[in-house]
């Protein structure tokens, strides 16, 4: 039976959960890992840094440029991005995490926190993977 808290989470993270479930199904079918990164940008960073996409916290197109075409990027919601790294193990996800920290420094995004979870090592369900990534947010 679902609790009220789980219903709120499911509604709040509906798109992210849906994409993670799809990736879990692919991963099980083809027997590969994938990673989830949660990128949280500090509230001290002013809104609208991107001229192409005013109102966004940081340039969505810039973040998109530094991940692979088949990876999924969802964001920015409340200064948070969600990245699903298909066919990626922990080592590969760490490389992307470091790349994000370098981008943050280069483009003065301020304090950036990145959380990570790997399927199936860390968790095996969409909600627990997302929760683990959010709970593992570490600052740069």
Buried (B, 14 or more C-beta within 10 A) or exposed (E): EEEEEEEEBBEEBEEBBEBBBEBBEEBEEEEBBBBBBBBBBBEEBEEEBBEEBEEBBBBBEBBBEBBEEEBBBBBBEEBBBBBBBBBBBBEBBBEBBEEBBEBBEEEEBBEBBBBBBBBBEBBEBBBBBBBBBBEBBEEB
